[in-house]
Amino acid sequence: MTDFPDRPLRIGTRSSALALTQAEHVSDLLRKIEPNLDIELVPVTTEADKWQGDLAQLGGKGLFVKEIDQMLQRGQVDMAVHCIKDVPGDEPMPRGLVFAAYLPRDEVRDVLLVPEGSDVQTLDDLPAGATVATSAVRRKAQINRARPDLNVVRVRGHIESRIEKVDGKRKVDTRPDAMILARAGLERLGISHRARQVFSVDEILPAVGAGALGLECRKDDDAVAYLLQQLNHARTMTEVTAERVMLHGLRGHCNSPIAGYCVTDPDGQLSLRGMVFSRDGSKFVHAHYWGESLNDPGVLGSRVCAELLRQGARDIIEGIPH
């Protein structure tokens, strides 16, 4: 590529260790395409990162990406690296921005993490009344469904600080007996050995966009868009598209207990599973369809969404009792 401007490529990223690790990974990939590329990371501590309360009160998890998107729109950075599961599904793409590429999807499964020295190996080993911490309503609902006798509490903060809480190295009101985290985050930080139990997707269905990183830029920035498109993983883009069409149709936001996971079968067929839960996991709806002859991710996402709505997903999301 010869037409890239003679200036640094500024990558907007959250300032957590995990986000910086992800941005460095993207930098390495870009330098393989364009060895002389001058890359500058622009770390941002977002309002959501500073907030220690329930994100719902602040406006949801989408705030993790909103501030960086605004910097991209204003031209303060040239691209952004986002965890797709943090990108809201109930809002249109910010004006003038586009996801030019998705990296190959990482591990999507969730894991059980316990304090150092604990002999607990699985969720079943925890005694009744044990406290399990998680940041996601989706996980809470599914754990409550499997083990209604556990006390599932919300936990905030970067992965590193959450692990310090479970290990007793950071002050908390109630030290949790276990924690549920995304395996991908542990792997990216090089601490996957801390995972005790890896939940199958049947036990805990992943979040929409789990394990996928999206590379975002301005639509009219042809040079950056062209550069990023060379990193695009077509299968990941297709699968994430199906999941996000479903999420958008459900008007799902970051505080909705919605799970969705699309895979490509060996024969090339797309398969999408979607679930919507009440916050306590007592009510849920489930739909699973294949791409069939069209095998179009948008059509598949719409079909799964329509079936979930037919089963009453809207009332569950809104918390309307029956």
ZAVO-644007 format. One line per 4 residues: number of its first residue (from 1); their letters; for each residue x, y, z of C-alpha. Coordinates in pm, 1 decimal, m for minus. Each point is the difference from the previous one (the first is absolute). Layout:
<sites>
NUM	A	X Y Z | ...
</sites>
This chain:
<sites>
1	MTDF	0.0 0.0 0.0 | 154.4 328.8 m105.6 | m264.5 268.5 49.7 | m14.1 m0.9 381.9
5	PDRP	51.8 355.9 128.7 | 340.9 82.7 142.5 | m125.7 38.3 357.4 | m47.8 m225.0 300.9
9	LRIG	m302.8 m229.0 2.6 | m170.8 86.1 330.6 | m187.5 m288.7 160.6 | m262.1 90.9 260.6
13	TRSS	m26.6 m257.0 278.0 | m118.2 m34.9 357.2 | 284.2 26.7 249.8 | m45.5 m337.4 173.2
17	ALAL	278.0 m260.0 m27.1 | m227.0 m223.2 m209.2 | m98.3 278.5 m243.1 | 364.0 109.5 m41.9
21	TQAE	105.6 m361.2 m62.5 | m268.0 m25.8 m270.4 | 109.0 328.9 m160.3 | 365.3 m114.4 0.4
25	HVSD	m107.2 m324.4 m169.2 | m176.7 199.9 m273.1 | 312.2 221.5 m37.0 | 216.0 m310.3 m55.5
29	LLRK	m241.2 m129.9 m266.4 | m4.3 336.3 m179.5 | 380.4 21.7 m1.3 | 14.6 m339.3 m174.9
33	IEPN	m198.3 158.9 m285.1 | 173.7 338.1 12.2 | 341.0 m44.5 173.7 | 86.0 372.0 9.8
37	LDIE	m332.0 105.0 148.7 | 35.0 245.9 286.1 | m265.6 m98.7 256.6 | m99.3 199.2 306.3
41	LVPV	m230.8 m143.0 269.2 | m235.6 256.1 153.6 | m126.0 m149.3 330.8 | m327.3 137.0 139.1
45	TTEA	m140.2 m56.3 348.4 | m371.0 19.5 m79.2 | m273.1 119.2 233.1 | m118.8 m361.7 25.4
49	DKWQ	348.8 m110.5 110.0 | m4.1 253.4 284.7 | m353.2 m86.3 114.9 | m14.2 m263.7 274.9
53	GDLA	m378.5 m34.9 22.3 | m249.4 m187.0 m217.1 | 65.3 96.0 m363.1 | m376.1 6.4 m65.0
57	QLGG	m21.4 318.0 209.6 | 262.9 165.1 m217.8 | m152.2 m104.9 m331.4 | 139.0 m346.1 m60.1
61	KGLF	312.9 m169.4 m121.2 | m13.1 190.7 m330.6 | 175.2 286.8 178.3 | 323.5 m201.3 m25.3
65	VKEI	m3.5 60.1 m375.4 | m189.5 331.4 m23.6 | 281.8 234.2 106.4 | 249.9 m166.0 m234.2
69	DQML	m252.8 16.3 m285.7 | m40.2 373.7 59.8 | 377.8 45.6 m19.0 | m3.2 m192.5 m328.6
73	QRGQ	m280.0 219.9 m136.2 | 192.9 315.2 101.0 | 319.6 m123.5 m167.0 | 196.9 m28.6 327.9
77	VDMA	73.7 m366.7 m80.6 | m1.7 m188.3 m331.3 | m138.2 m335.3 110.2 | m132.6 m183.1 304.6
81	VHCI	20.5 m356.8 128.7 | m326.7 m111.6 162.8 | m113.7 m321.0 166.6 | m316.3 m61.9 m202.2
85	KDVP	m189.1 m120.8 307.9 | 34.0 357.7 138.6 | m157.9 161.5 m308.9 | m371.4 73.2 64.0
89	GDEP	m252.2 m180.8 m218.2 | m289.4 240.9 46.7 | 170.0 302.1 m160.1 | 107.3 62.5 m361.4
93	MPRG	370.9 28.6 m82.1 | 131.8 346.9 91.6 | m23.3 240.5 m293.4 | 288.8 m31.7 m242.9
97	LVFA	158.5 m306.3 162.2 | 29.1 m357.4 m124.4 | 147.5 m331.1 114.3 | 249.8 m61.6 m279.2
101	AYLP	119.2 m334.4 137.5 | m51.4 m269.4 259.0 | 293.4 m205.6 124.1 | m29.5 m380.6 17.5
105	RDEV	m219.8 m77.2 296.5 | 165.0 m109.3 324.3 | m136.1 m236.4 263.3 | m368.5 75.9 74.4
109	RDVL	m55.7 m211.5 311.0 | m25.7 118.1 358.9 | 202.2 m146.3 285.0 | m20.4 m46.9 375.2
113	LVPE	278.9 165.6 196.7 | 52.9 m61.3 371.9 | 232.6 146.0 265.8 | 361.7 m114.6 m10.4
117	GSDV	33.9 m312.1 213.1 | m369.4 m94.6 m22.5 | m69.8 m366.3 m78.3 | m327.6 80.5 m180.9
121	QTLD	16.3 m139.1 m354.5 | m353.1 54.0 m135.5 | m318.4 196.7 65.4 | m148.1 m318.7 149.0
125	DLPA	270.4 m1.7 270.0 | m121.5 329.9 145.6 | m218.7 m37.4 309.8 | m354.3 139.3 10.7
129	GATV	6.3 372.4 77.4 | 351.0 51.7 m143.0 | 59.1 339.7 m161.4 | 81.7 5.6 m371.4
133	ATSA	100.9 331.2 m158.4 | m50.7 96.1 m363.3 | m22.1 319.6 m204.4 | m269.9 m126.5 m238.3
137	VRRK	m377.0 m30.2 47.7 | 11.6 m270.9 m270.6 | 232.7 m213.0 214.7 | m194.8 68.5 319.1
141	AQIN	m323.3 m119.6 m160.0 | 158.3 m322.7 m126.2 | 177.4 m75.8 330.0 | m325.0 59.8 188.8
145	RARP	m170.8 m240.8 m236.0 | 256.2 m273.4 70.2 | 55.2 73.2 371.3 | m283.0 211.6 148.7
149	DLNV	148.1 m65.1 346.7 | 308.6 216.0 m71.6 | 27.9 370.9 79.4 | 96.8 166.9 m327.9
153	VRVR	131.8 356.7 39.9 | 111.0 266.0 m248.6 | 367.4 92.7 m16.6 | 156.8 289.7 m191.1
157	GHIE	349.8 98.3 m104.8 | 274.4 m124.3 m229.7 | 76.0 m371.8 m5.3 | 313.7 53.3 208.8
161	SRIE	m189.4 180.9 277.7 | m281.0 m257.8 m5.9 | 249.9 m281.7 49.7 | 159.7 193.7 288.5
165	KVDG	m344.3 16.8 161.2 | m52.3 m376.1 m15.9 | 356.8 m57.7 128.0 | m57.8 236.7 294.0
169	KRKV	268.1 245.3 m121.4 | m250.4 283.0 m43.7 | m249.7 117.8 261.0 | m362.4 m93.8 m69.6
173	DTRP	m311.2 m12.9 219.5 | m41.9 m372.1 m62.0 | 284.6 m207.3 m138.8 | m147.2 m231.8 m265.6
177	DAMI	53.0 m376.6 17.6 | 29.5 m16.4 m378.9 | m25.5 215.1 m310.3 | m114.6 m52.2 m358.9
181	LARA	215.1 166.7 m266.4 | 55.2 m20.2 m375.8 | 273.8 m245.2 m90.0 | 115.5 224.7 m288.2
185	GLER	97.0 278.8 240.8 | 207.6 m235.3 215.1 | 171.5 m137.4 m311.3 | 82.7 346.2 m137.0
189	LGIS	156.8 92.0 336.1 | 191.7 m329.4 15.8 | m173.8 m123.4 317.4 | m228.6 m272.6 m138.4
193	HRAR	148.0 m244.8 255.9 | m223.8 167.0 260.7 | m313.1 m149.0 m162.4 | m132.2 m304.7 188.5
197	QVFS	m314.2 m97.4 m191.8 | m58.4 91.2 m364.5 | m375.1 18.7 m59.7 | m129.2 m147.7 m323.9
201	VDEI	m222.1 223.5 m214.5 | m289.9 m224.7 107.7 | 68.5 86.9 366.3 | 53.4 374.5 m53.9
205	LPAV	m89.4 133.8 m345.1 | 243.8 281.1 m91.8 | m74.3 369.0 m44.7 | m65.0 133.7 m349.3
209	GAGA	342.0 74.8 m149.8 | 189.1 m191.5 270.5 | 370.1 m43.2 m75.9 | m13.2 227.0 m307.0
213	LGLE	198.3 320.4 m48.0 | m124.8 259.7 m248.0 | 222.7 258.9 m170.2 | m188.3 324.9 m53.1
217	CRKD	86.9 304.7 m206.5 | m161.0 293.8 m178.3 | m193.3 m95.8 m313.1 | 167.8 271.3 m206.6
221	DDAV	355.5 m91.7 109.7 | 78.3 m220.6 m299.2 | 365.4 m59.6 88.5 | m72.7 m129.3 352.7
225	AYLL	m305.7 m198.1 m114.8 | 206.9 m170.3 m272.0 | 275.5 m83.7 249.4 | m243.1 m146.2 254.0
229	QQLN	m196.7 m200.5 m257.8 | 312.6 m207.1 m64.2 | m34.2 m136.1 355.2 | m366.8 m92.1 m35.0
233	HART	m100.8 m358.4 83.1 | m303.5 m67.7 m218.0 | m143.7 m285.7 207.5 | 11.0 202.6 321.7
237	MTEV	m164.1 295.5 m176.3 | m279.3 m225.8 m129.1 | m65.2 m165.1 338.0 | 8.5 329.8 192.6
241	TAER	m237.8 154.4 m256.7 | m259.7 m273.2 66.9 | 30.4 48.2 376.7 | m21.3 379.3 m15.6
245	VMLH	m300.4 1.2 m236.8 | m177.2 m216.2 260.2 | 109.3 233.2 283.5 | m109.3 310.5 m192.1
249	GLRG	m342.5 m150.9 m72.7 | m45.7 m77.0 370.1 | 99.5 363.0 76.9 | 255.5 m155.5 232.2
253	HCNS	226.4 219.8 205.8 | 282.3 m83.0 235.5 | m229.5 m56.1 297.9 | m225.7 m244.5 m184.9
257	PIAG	64.1 m365.4 85.1 | 38.0 m101.9 m365.4 | 233.5 m270.5 m127.3 | 70.8 m82.7 m362.0
261	YCVT	256.1 m216.2 m171.1 | 41.2 m73.5 m370.6 | 232.6 m267.4 m135.4 | 85.7 m120.8 m348.6
265	DPDG	m50.8 m376.6 m28.1 | 258.0 m209.5 m191.3 | m226.6 3.6 m306.6 | m8.0 381.8 2.7
269	QLSL	m350.4 26.5 148.7 | m51.1 279.5 252.2 | m164.2 m96.1 328.5 | m124.5 260.7 248.3
273	RGMV	m125.8 m56.5 354.6 | m164.7 283.9 190.0 | m127.9 19.8 358.1 | m169.6 271.3 203.9
277	FSRD	m21.7 m31.6 378.5 | m172.5 173.8 284.6 | 257.9 154.9 234.3 | m34.2 m281.4 253.9
281	GSKF	7.3 m273.9 m263.3 | m343.6 m132.6 97.0 | m147.5 75.4 m344.7 | 169.9 m40.9 m335.3
285	VHAH	m68.9 m52.4 m368.9 | 224.2 m181.1 m246.4 | 21.2 m26.3 m379.1 | 242.1 m184.6 m227.8
289	YWGE	m5.9 19.6 m380.3 | 228.5 m85.8 m290.2 | 76.7 220.4 m300.6 | m162.2 m245.8 m244.0
293	SLND	17.6 68.8 m374.1 | 53.9 377.6 20.6 | 256.6 m31.8 280.9 | m23.3 379.4 40.0
297	PGVL	111.1 121.6 346.6 | m247.5 289.1 1.8 | m294.4 m225.0 m86.7 | 110.3 m255.5 260.3
301	GSRV	32.1 265.0 272.5 | m346.4 133.1 m84.9 | m155.8 m349.5 12.1 | 144.3 m79.0 344.6
305	CAEL	m105.1 343.7 125.8 | m356.2 m46.7 m131.2 | m30.4 m340.2 168.4 | 125.9 137.2 334.6
309	LRQG	m249.4 288.4 m22.4 | m278.6 m246.2 m84.9 | 83.2 m185.7 322.3 | m23.1 320.0 208.6
313	ARDI	356.9 135.0 2.1 | m114.6 364.0 3.7 | m189.8 m39.5 329.3 | 294.8 m184.5 154.6
317	IEGI	242.9 275.4 m105.3 | m233.6 269.7 135.6 | m53.2 m198.8 321.1 | m376.1 m22.9 m50.6
321	PH	m144.0 m277.6 222.0 | m242.4 m260.4 m133.6
</sites>
